[in-house]
């Protein structure tokens, strides 16, 4: 079986690709409570405002929101708590070194299931300026126009 058959997308941070240049990507595991996993499988997660911080040798996912599990009891999880990312010590050291550079931040790009484990795609990002965003939109529109032209010519 291929990788795509093992991975089910839970959430994608589309805003990250618009607002940041993604320089590198890493895959990290996510430490969760039982009701969080159930809620994730139902699609109750938001990572648009999330970011990753490295503190005391550990990587933490902050600003994400996992909705409380609707069938959970009084032991349901806290929706906006900090969640630990599971990375190797070398990877954490590498990321910590990159984040010390000015303008570099760590952003979750997507959250997916990989062989029944929740994984986060971590992006090492640099913020785009306004003119970068406009140029990217113009480039996207130009590609779309080319595709339309090819489709029209193909149909004729």
Secondary structure, DSSP 8 states (H G I E B T S, - for coil): --HHHHEEEEEE-HHHHHHEEEEEEEEEEE---HHHHHHHHTT-EE-TT-EEEEETTEEEEES-EE---TT--TT---TT--EEEE--HHHHHHHHHHHTSTTEEEEEEEEEEETTEEEEEEEEEEE--HHHHHHHHHHHHHHHHHHHHHHHHHH-
